[in-house]
Amino acid sequence: MTADLIRAVLPCYGLPADTPLTLLNRSENETWAAGDTLILRLHRQGYHTKAEIMSELAWLTALQGTPGLRMVRPVADPQGGLVTETAGRCLVAFAPIAAQELLVTDDLPRWFAPLGQITARLHAQSRSWTPPHGFTRKRWDANTILGPAPHWGDWRAAPGLCSDGNAILTRASAALTAKLAAYGTGAEVFGLIHADLRLANLMQDTQGLWVIDFDDCGFGWWLYDLAAALSFIETDPRLPDLIALWCDGYAIEAPLPQADRAMIPTLILLRRVLLTAWLASRADSDTATALGGPAFTAGTVHLAETFLTDGLKQFRG
């Protein structure tokens, strides 16, 4: 049992082996609470290397104290180590946050302009930061999402995908790839991003938003962070307003040219296709249990068909 793996390393953090453990989430990894002292993330084998995890924590550590940003804080063991290994798996610790997860049932319009500002500040730090030697994180681009060896699985394995749906997604993938190739990956549009700013990774308190879970941070389009924030709510009727609010907030901190805004629908569909593949390849996750299945696949096909018809014009910022 994974709880036993967690207990084996509790003394490394100065905690008794009988500290109460609570499983908070099973997604890409497992997240556990050790009493009210630590949040522990047990990494899935075969996804991130130890060097990649160390790189994530290096960026997260550098972000601490950045004005206008509140990010989850890594916690080192008494020897200063940030990554512990147990039974061939990596484990990292974070300080708890006294805040609540942002939910789809919350007043999302209240939060999306502040989220845009936070994202722009995060990007500003990323643009100016010099990563340490050996820094390595995954790249999120058309090839690693739609190509022959995608990070999160192949959308063609999505449950309930029929031949007509396959044909639509094949055409949509080709259109996405062409648009993204034309957009390019120059430093003005592409860099080190969080890459998973969905609602589950945002926490709210009376002071505003916290950002957690940098496990998927890597190199991608700056505006992909907006697409990620819209994960699993792509059909919410509030979406056009949320996008507009996010763009307004972002523009307070940094320029957001019209050419970039025009790419928002492309990135939203790219993210949706990625999520469709992920739900198929991570069927054992809590998220897949709640959202996976043929209905989600059908929604992706419908979104792709609309993209091919009118470019999802209602989502342009």
Secondary structure, 3 states (H helix, E strand, C coil): CHHHHHHHHHHHHCCCCCCCEEEEEECCCEEEEECCCEEEEECCCCCCCHHHHHHHHHHHHHHCCCCCCCECCEECCCCCCCCEEECCEEEEEECCCCCEECCCCCCHHHHHHHHHHHHHHHHHHHHHCCCCCCCCCCECCHHHHHCCCCCCCCHHHCCCCCHHHHHHHHHHHHHHHHHHHHHCCCCCCEEEECCCCCHHHEEEECCEEEECCCCCCEEEECCHHHHHHCCCCCCCCCHHHHHHHHHHHHHHHCCCCHHHHCCHHHHHHHHHHHHHHHHHHCCCCHHHHHHCCHHHHHHHHHHHHHHHHHCCHHHCC
